[in-house]
Structures are given as C-alpha cells and as structure tokens.
C-alpha cells in the first residue's frame, strides 16, 4: 500500500526481490533519466520526486506477473523506457523497444548501452514496422485499450500475452474495447498506485 513518503531504491529492491547487481543497473538508468530530463521531457517533472515508485515499481511489477517461459518482449511506445527497459533489466529477456520519437530513441539506446541491457530500439511507429512477434507485449501511457489491441495484434505470438498499465479509466476502456474485440483478460491491482491496474490480455480476436 502506498504511504506518504517517496519510495527508496532499497524499498524497491525488497518489494520486487531483485539482486544488488540489478539495482545497480536500475540506478544507472535513474541517473541518466535525471540527466536527460533537463533537456528532453521524458517523464512528468513532478514524478521525479517519487521516481522509484512512480516509474520503477510501476513497471517492474510486470515481471512478477509474466510467464516463466517468457523470452521475448515488445514494448510499444517505450518513451523513457517504461515499462520495456525496466522489464529488460529485471528479467534479462530480449526486449524490442518501439519509440517513434528520435530523441527518446537516442535516450533508450544510451541507457541500454550503459546498463548492458538485451534490447533493440526501433525508432519508428509500431504500425509502420514489419512485426517480429514476441511472447509478451507491454505498453504504458500509449493509447486506450481498443487501440493497443490493434497495435499489438501483429506483435504477439499465438498463446502470448499483453500487459497494459492502466489508471482509473480502465473499466471504461475495457467496455469500449469489447465492442471491437472478444477479449480474455485478467486484472491485477497495481503495487504503485491505488488507482492503477495491470490488464493482462490472454487472448483477443476481432469482433465480426
């Protein structure tokens, strides 16, 4: 449950049960984010005061839900690397980061190099790329669920799953999505915010 104080990096390590080596890599990510934020608007400035909860816990919690056999991930609209780059650092999986903004893509490449992450950065729009399907597709703050399913369709392998980080409007988004998609999904309360929800889409097909 969220308290009134910013989360520390040590608290994050305990919450997600990550190693010291992994935390060292996440700290490199954090330092580069703060550095680049001065010239590029990567995240909301106010969120920097509670960066370990608002960004690293929010995204890292996906790794507690993903299938054990997960080997490949595609992160749509990666932005500053949330959640895809965090998932790569914590899980060690191969993650494709799709981010059309060239400056943000440059940031993602820099952090990937500095943290020795197993990532590929594609500086294009997801719909303009020939998809290489993966076990898992992730997205945060990109689009409503209806649009996310449309974007994810060519990127997820048969039997794969999608993990979308959503806020208070999740039920409305799901209601709208059901007009266009037959969806099998599961909802998980967020560890980082009482209003947050992780939508795990296990299967989806277009409504005829």
C-alpha positions in Angstrom: 0.0 0.0 0.0 1.3 3.5 -0.8 2.5 5.7 2.0 3.0 9.4 2.2 6.8 9.2 1.6 8.8 8.7 -1.6 9.9 5.1 -2.1 13.6 4.5 -1.8 15.7 2.2 -4.1 16.2 -0.2 -1.2 12.5 -0.5 -0.7 12.0 -1.2 -4.4 14.7 -4.0 -4.2 12.7 -5.6 -1.3 9.3 -5.2 -3.0 10.4 -6.8 -6.2 13.1 -9.1 -4.8 15.8 -8.0 -7.2 19.5 -8.5 -6.8 22.1 -5.9 -5.9 23.5 -6.1 -9.5 20.1 -5.4 -10.9 19.6 -2.5 -8.6 23.0 -1.1 -9.7 21.8 -1.1 -13.3 18.5 0.5 -12.4 20.4 3.2 -10.6 22.4 3.9 -13.7 19.0 4.2 -15.5 17.7 6.6 -12.9 20.8 8.8 -13.1 20.7 9.0 -16.9 17.0 9.8 -16.8 17.5 12.7 -14.4 20.4 14.0 -16.6 18.4 13.8 -19.9 15.3 15.1 -18.3 17.0 18.5 -18.2 16.8 18.8 -22.0 14.1 16.3 -23.0 10.7 15.9 -21.5 10.9 12.2 -20.8 8.6 11.9 -17.8 6.4 14.3 -15.7 8.7 16.5 -13.7 6.6 16.0 -10.5 7.0 12.2 -10.7 10.8 12.6 -10.2 10.2 13.2 -6.5 8.9 9.6 -6.2 10.7 8.0 -9.1 11.3 4.6 -7.6 7.6 4.1 -7.0 6.0 6.1 -9.9 8.2 4.6 -12.6 10.5 1.7 -11.5 8.0 -0.1 -9.2 5.1 0.7 -11.5 6.9 -1.0 -14.4 9.0 -3.6 -12.6 5.9 -5.2 -11.1 5.1 -6.6 -14.6 8.0 -9.1 -14.1 6.1 -10.6 -11.1 3.2 -11.5 -13.4 4.7 -12.6 -16.7 5.1 -16.3 -17.7 8.2 -18.1 -16.6 8.9 -19.2 -20.2 8.9 -15.6 -21.4 12.0 -15.0 -23.6 11.0 -12.1 -25.9 9.1 -8.9 -25.2 7.9 -6.0 -27.4 7.3 -2.7 -25.7 5.1 -0.3 -27.7 5.6 3.4 -27.3 8.5 3.0 -25.0 9.0 6.7 -24.3 11.6 6.9 -21.5 11.9 3.1 -21.3 8.8 2.4 -19.1 8.0 -0.4 -18.9 10.1 -2.1 -21.5 13.6 -1.1 -20.4 12.8 -1.9 -16.8 11.5 -5.3 -17.8 14.7 -6.0 -19.7 16.9 -5.1 -16.8 15.0 -7.1 -14.2 14.1 -10.1 -16.3 17.1 -10.3 -18.7 14.7 -11.0 -21.6 15.3 -9.7 -25.1 13.1 -6.6 -25.4 12.3 -4.6 -28.5 11.7 -1.0 -27.6 9.4 0.7 -30.2 9.6 4.5 -29.9 9.0 6.9 -32.9 10.4 10.0 -31.2 14.1 10.1 -32.3 15.3 11.9 -29.2 13.7 9.4 -26.9 15.0 6.6 -29.0 18.5 8.0 -28.6 18.0 8.1 -24.8 16.9 4.4 -24.9 20.0 3.4 -26.8 22.2 5.3 -24.3 20.6 3.7 -21.3 20.6 0.3 -22.9 24.4 0.6 -23.5 25.1 1.8 -20.0 23.1 -0.9 -18.4 24.2 -3.7 -20.7 20.5 -4.4 -21.5 19.4 -7.0 -24.0 17.4 -4.6 -26.1 16.7 -3.5 -29.7 15.5 0.1 -30.2 13.3 0.8 -33.2 12.8 4.5 -33.9 9.6 4.1 -35.8 5.8 3.9 -35.3 4.7 0.4 -34.4 2.2 0.2 -37.3 5.0 1.1 -39.8 7.3 -1.7 -38.9 7.3 -5.3 -40.1 6.4 -7.0 -36.8 8.6 -9.6 -35.2 6.1 -11.3 -32.8 7.1 -11.9 -29.2 5.9 -13.8 -26.1 4.8 -10.7 -24.4 3.7 -7.2 -25.5 3.8 -4.3 -23.0 2.6 -0.7 -23.0 2.1 2.2 -20.6 0.5 5.6 -21.3 0.3 5.0 -25.0 -3.3 4.7 -26.1 -6.7 3.3 -25.0 -7.1 -0.5 -24.8 -9.0 -0.6 -28.1 -6.1 1.0 -30.0 -3.5 -1.0 -28.0 -5.1 -4.3 -29.1 -5.0 -3.1 -32.7 -1.3 -2.2 -32.4 -0.4 -5.4 -30.5 -2.2 -7.8 -32.8 0.8 -8.4 -35.3 3.4 -8.3 -32.5 2.2 -11.0 -30.1 2.8 -14.7 -30.8 -0.1 -17.2 -30.6 -0.5 -18.0 -26.9 1.3 -14.9 -26.0 0.1 -12.2 -23.6 -0.2 -8.4 -23.4 0.4 -6.3 -20.3 -1.1 -2.8 -20.3 -0.5 -0.5 -17.3 -3.7 1.5 -16.8 -5.3 4.0 -14.4 -8.7 4.9 -13.2 -10.4 4.7 -16.6 -9.6 1.0 -17.1 -13.2 -0.2 -16.9 -14.5 2.3 -19.4 -11.6 1.4 -21.7 -12.5 -2.3 -21.5 -16.2 -1.6 -22.1 -15.3 0.3 -25.2 -12.8 -2.4 -26.4 -15.4 -5.1 -26.1 -17.4 -3.5 -29.0 -14.5 -4.3 -31.3 -12.6 -7.2 -29.6 -13.5 -10.5 -28.0 -11.1 -10.4 -25.1 -10.0 -12.8 -22.4 -8.2 -10.9 -19.7 -7.2 -10.7 -16.0 -6.9 -7.6 -13.9 -4.2 -7.1 -11.2 -4.2 -4.1 -8.7 -1.1 -2.0 -9.1 1.6 -2.0 -6.4 2.5 1.6 -7.1 -0.9 3.3 -7.0 -4.4 2.6 -5.6 -5.9 3.8 -8.9 -3.6 1.7 -11.1 -4.4 -1.6 -12.7 -2.4 -4.0 -14.9 -4.5 -5.5 -17.6 -3.2 -8.9 -18.7 -4.8 -9.8 -22.0 -4.5 -13.6 -22.6 -6.4 -13.8 -25.8 -8.1 -11.4 -28.2 -9.9 -11.6 -31.5 -11.7 -9.1 -33.7 -15.5 -9.0 -33.4 -17.0 -9.8 -36.7 
